[in-house]
C-alpha cells in the first residue's frame, strides 16, 4: 500500500522488521480504516 521506490533500502530487502517510520504509520492507518470499514477515510486520502 505504501512505497517510494527512490528511497528503497536495497540492503534491507530481506529484513522483515525494517520500514521507514512514515511508511509504517501510513500502512497502519490504512489497515485500521480497512478493518473498521471506514472506507471514506481511504477515499479522501488526499485531504489527510
C-alpha positions in Angstrom: 0.0 0.0 0.0 2.9 2.3 0.6 6.0 2.7 -1.5 8.6 5.1 -2.6 11.0 3.3 -4.9 13.5 6.2 -4.8 14.0 5.6 -1.1 14.2 1.8 -1.4 16.8 0.4 1.1 18.2 -2.3 -1.1 20.3 -3.7 1.8 17.2 -4.2 3.9 15.0 -6.2 1.3 15.1 -9.3 3.4 14.7 -7.6 6.8 11.0 -8.1 7.7 11.3 -5.7 10.6 12.6 -2.7 8.6 10.4 0.1 7.4 10.6 3.9 7.3 8.5 5.4 10.1 6.3 7.3 7.7 5.6 4.2 5.7 4.8 2.1 8.7 2.5 4.8 10.1 0.7 5.2 6.7 0.3 1.4 6.3 -1.0 1.0 9.9 -3.5 3.8 9.4 -4.8 2.3 6.1 -5.1 -1.1 7.7 -7.1 0.4 10.6 -9.5 2.1 8.2 -10.0 -1.1 6.1 -10.6 -3.3 9.1 -13.0 -0.8 10.7 -14.9 -0.4 7.4 -14.2 3.4 7.4 -13.6 3.5 3.7 -14.4 7.2 3.4 -11.0 8.0 5.1 -9.3 6.0 2.3 -11.3 7.6 -0.5 -10.5 11.1 0.9 -6.8 10.3 1.4 -5.6 13.5 -0.3 -7.3 15.5 2.5 -5.3 13.7 5.2 
